[in-house]
Amino acid sequence: MTGSMVALITPMQADGAVDFPALLKLIDFHLASGTDAIVAVGTTGESATLDVDEHIAVIDATVRAVAGRIPVIAGTGANNTREAIALATAAAEAGADAHLSVTPYYNRPTQAGLIAHFTAIAEAVDLPMILYNVPGRTGVDMQVATTLALAAHPRIVGTKEASGSLERMRALIDGAPSGFAVYSGDDNLSCAAILSGAAGTISVTANVAPALMHEMTAAALRGDAEAAQALDARLMGLHRELFCQPNPIPAKWAVAELGLSPAGIRLPLLPLEPAFIPQVRAAMIDAGVLTV
């Protein structure tokens, strides 16, 4: 799996109910826009506030709607190893192509604990697993040596690195065994990471500018640095402004502004504050996804 992989929002009505018709509309939008894979119910998909039944239902609906046209990666992370195994098992039963498992948040395991956690999941569920390191949200940072130790497991096929460090991604790329993919989890670093050997990006920006993200990653994957960097320059405002408030608050506003989804979001998150709307709208205009 390579290219631009959207960390898809979960559309919701004003009361927070999952909007499945809007989800199907979004999937059609991404298929038409060249998105290379869909990540369902990751951080951007509000995995933290979907209950287990909703979580599985969104994965199942996404797999059914995509119908094998591009890969579907199911978000299955949890800070409870048993729950992570249960979610990964459900993703496998739904027909997902892989699953994305975040480092356990809040309980802050040691590096040895991370190895034990991810190994237990990989041993229990016959589905390719992508690790996910995002210390700014979880409170635990999976070190390069830990990731590379886990990379030896045949079912652990890649990692999404969202530490904010290009040097960290380059160290993972340099140390990875054959067949182990490194994906950027930081939109602002994705172009440079792919030009350095990353396989692609798992992207928030792709929710709003999927065609441009696909073009940028395709150029970077073929080694055309000039074209990739020019395309990325058009996206840089979105890379910045989609994080002006905690993700996915700005992304959900932007997707609603495009007419693709209601603007619903679940507590404890609130809709985008009005003071931030002009800068997000300006970034969308700069990227060419919204007219003045």
C-alpha positions in Angstrom: 0.0 0.0 0.0 1.5 3.3 -1.1 0.4 6.9 -1.8 -2.2 9.1 -0.2 -4.2 7.3 2.4 -7.0 9.4 3.9 -7.5 9.3 7.6 -11.3 9.6 7.0 -13.6 11.6 9.2 -16.7 9.9 10.5 -19.7 12.0 9.3 -22.1 12.8 12.1 -25.4 14.6 12.4 -25.8 17.6 14.7 -26.8 15.2 17.5 -23.6 13.1 17.1 -25.3 10.2 15.4 -23.1 8.5 12.7 -24.4 9.5 9.3 -24.0 6.4 7.1 -25.4 7.9 3.9 -22.9 10.8 4.2 -20.1 8.2 4.8 -21.0 6.5 1.5 -21.0 9.9 -0.2 -17.5 10.6 1.2 -16.2 7.3 0.0 -17.4 7.9 -3.5 -15.7 11.3 -3.4 -12.4 9.7 -2.5 -12.7 7.0 -5.1 -13.3 9.6 -7.7 -10.5 11.8 -6.4 -7.7 9.2 -6.6 -7.3 8.5 -2.9 -5.0 5.5 -2.7 -6.4 3.9 0.5 -9.0 4.7 3.2 -8.3 4.5 6.9 -11.6 4.1 8.7 -12.1 5.0 12.4 -8.6 6.3 13.2 -8.0 9.4 15.3 -9.6 11.6 12.7 -12.5 9.3 12.6 -13.2 10.0 16.3 -12.4 6.4 17.4 -12.1 7.6 21.0 -15.8 8.5 21.1 -17.4 5.8 19.0 -18.7 2.8 20.9 -17.5 -0.6 19.9 -20.7 -1.4 17.9 -20.5 1.9 16.0 -16.7 1.4 15.4 -17.3 -2.0 13.8 -20.3 -0.8 11.8 -18.3 2.1 10.3 -15.5 -0.3 9.3 -18.0 -2.8 7.8 -19.8 0.0 5.9 -16.5 1.3 4.5 -15.3 -2.1 3.3 -18.7 -2.8 1.7 -18.8 0.6 -0.1 -15.2 0.4 -1.3 -15.8 -3.1 -2.6 -12.1 -3.9 -3.2 -11.4 -0.9 -5.4 -8.7 0.5 -3.0 -7.4 -0.9 0.3 -9.3 -0.2 3.5 -7.2 0.0 6.7 -9.3 -0.3 9.9 -8.4 1.7 12.9 -8.3 -0.9 15.8 -6.1 0.7 18.4 -6.9 0.6 22.1 -5.1 0.9 25.4 -6.6 -2.4 26.5 -4.9 -5.2 24.6 -7.9 -7.5 24.7 -10.1 -4.7 23.2 -7.5 -4.1 20.5 -7.6 -7.8 19.6 -11.4 -7.8 19.5 -11.5 -4.8 17.2 -8.8 -6.3 15.0 -10.7 -9.5 14.8 -13.8 -7.6 13.8 -11.9 -5.8 11.1 -10.6 -9.0 9.7 -14.1 -10.5 9.7 -15.4 -7.4 7.9 -12.8 -7.9 5.1 -10.4 -5.0 5.8 -7.1 -5.2 4.1 -5.1 -4.2 7.1 -5.5 -2.6 10.5 -3.9 0.4 12.2 -3.1 0.0 15.9 -2.0 3.0 18.0 0.3 2.9 20.9 -1.7 2.4 24.2 -2.7 5.8 25.5 -3.1 7.0 29.1 -1.6 3.9 30.8 1.8 4.6 29.2 3.5 1.2 28.9 7.3 0.8 28.7 9.0 -0.1 25.5 8.9 -3.7 26.5 5.2 -3.4 27.2 4.7 -2.0 23.7 6.5 -5.0 22.2 4.3 -7.3 24.3 1.1 -5.5 23.4 1.6 -5.4 19.6 3.0 -8.9 19.5 0.0 -10.3 21.3 -2.3 -8.6 18.7 -0.3 -9.8 15.8 -0.3 -13.4 17.1 -4.0 -13.3 17.8 -5.3 -11.8 14.5 -4.4 -12.9 11.0 -4.5 -9.5 9.4 -1.6 -7.2 8.4 -1.0 -4.6 11.1 0.4 -1.1 10.8 1.8 0.4 14.0 0.9 3.9 14.9 3.1 6.2 17.0 1.6 9.6 17.9 3.1 10.6 21.2 1.5 14.0 21.3 -1.9 12.3 21.7 -1.1 9.1 23.6 1.5 10.2 26.1 3.9 7.4 25.0 6.6 7.5 22.4 7.5 4.3 20.6 11.2 4.4 20.0 12.9 3.5 16.7 14.5 0.4 18.1 11.1 -0.8 19.4 9.4 -0.3 16.1 12.2 -2.1 14.2 12.1 -5.0 16.7 8.4 -5.3 16.0 9.0 -5.1 12.3 10.5 -8.6 12.4 7.0 -10.0 13.0 5.5 -11.2 9.6 2.1 -9.7 10.3 3.5 -6.3 11.3 3.9 -4.7 7.9 4.4 -1.0 8.5 4.3 2.0 10.8 2.6 5.4 10.8 5.0 7.8 12.4 3.5 11.0 13.8 6.1 12.2 16.2 6.7 15.4 14.2 10.3 14.4 13.4 11.5 13.9 9.8 14.8 12.6 11.3 12.8 9.9 13.1 11.1 8.8 9.9 14.4 8.7 8.1 15.9 6.5 10.8 12.9 4.1 10.5 13.2 4.1 6.7 17.0 3.4 6.9 16.5 0.6 9.5 13.4 -1.1 8.2 13.6 -4.6 6.8 12.5 -5.4 3.3 8.7 -5.2 3.0 8.2 -3.0 6.0 6.6 0.3 5.1 7.0 3.7 6.8 4.1 6.1 6.4 4.1 9.8 7.4 1.5 10.7 10.0 2.4 14.4 9.7 1.0 16.1 6.7 3.5 18.9 6.7 6.4 16.3 6.5 4.8 13.9 4.1 6.4 15.2 0.9 9.9 15.2 2.4 9.3 11.8 4.0 8.2 10.1 0.8 11.2 11.7 -1.1 13.3 10.1 1.6 11.8 6.6 1.0 8.5 6.6 2.9 5.7 4.6 1.2 3.1 7.3 1.6 1.1 9.3 4.1 -1.9 8.7 6.3 -3.4 12.1 5.9 -5.8 14.5 7.4 -5.4 17.0 4.6 -6.6 14.3 2.1 -10.1 14.7 3.6 -10.2 18.2 2.1 -7.9 18.0 -0.9 -7.7 14.3 -1.9 -6.9 14.8 -5.6 -4.0 17.2 -4.8 -2.7 14.9 -2.1 -2.8 12.0 -4.5 -0.9 14.0 -7.2 1.7 15.1 -4.6 2.4 11.7 -3.3 2.5 10.1 -6.7 5.1 12.7 -7.8 7.2 12.1 -4.7 7.0 8.3 -5.1 8.3 8.5 -8.6 11.2 10.7 -7.4 10.0 13.9 -9.0 11.0 16.2 -6.2 10.3 19.5 -8.1 6.8 18.5 -9.0 6.0 17.1 -5.5 7.4 20.1 -3.7 5.4 22.5 -6.0 2.2 20.6 -5.2 3.0 20.4 -1.5 3.5 24.2 -1.5 -0.2 24.6 -2.5 -1.2 22.3 0.3 0.9 23.8 3.1 -1.8 26.1 4.3 -4.2 23.2 4.8 -1.4 21.2 6.5 -1.2 24.0 9.0 -4.8 25.2 9.4 -6.4 21.8 9.7 -4.6 21.7 13.0 -5.4 25.2 14.2 -7.7 23.4 16.7 -7.5 19.7 17.7 -8.0 17.3 14.9 -10.6 16.5 13.6 -12.4 19.8 14.5 -11.1 21.9 11.5 -11.3 18.9 9.1 -14.9 18.3 9.9 -15.8 22.0 9.4 -13.9 22.0 6.1 -15.6 18.8 4.8 -19.0 20.2 5.7 -18.1 23.5 3.9 -17.5 21.4 0.8 -21.0 20.0 1.1 -19.9 16.5 1.7 -21.0 15.9 5.2 -22.9 17.4 8.1 -20.8 19.3 10.6 -21.7 17.1 13.6 -18.9 16.2 16.0 -19.0 14.5 19.4 -18.4 15.8 22.8 -16.0 16.5 24.4 -15.0 18.1 21.0 -16.9 21.1 19.9 -17.3 22.6 16.4 -14.7 24.9 15.0 -14.7 28.2 16.8 -15.8 31.1 14.6 -12.5 32.9 15.1 -10.7 30.2 13.2 -13.1 29.9 10.2 -11.4 32.6 8.1 -8.0 31.0 8.2 -9.3 27.5 7.4 -11.4 28.9 4.5 -8.4 30.9 3.2 -6.3 27.7 3.2 -9.0 25.9 1.2 -9.1 28.7 -1.3 -5.3 28.7 -1.6 -5.4 24.9 -2.3 -8.0 25.4 -5.0 -10.7 23.3 -3.3 -13.0 26.2 -2.5 -13.8 29.3 -4.5 -13.8 32.8 -3.0 
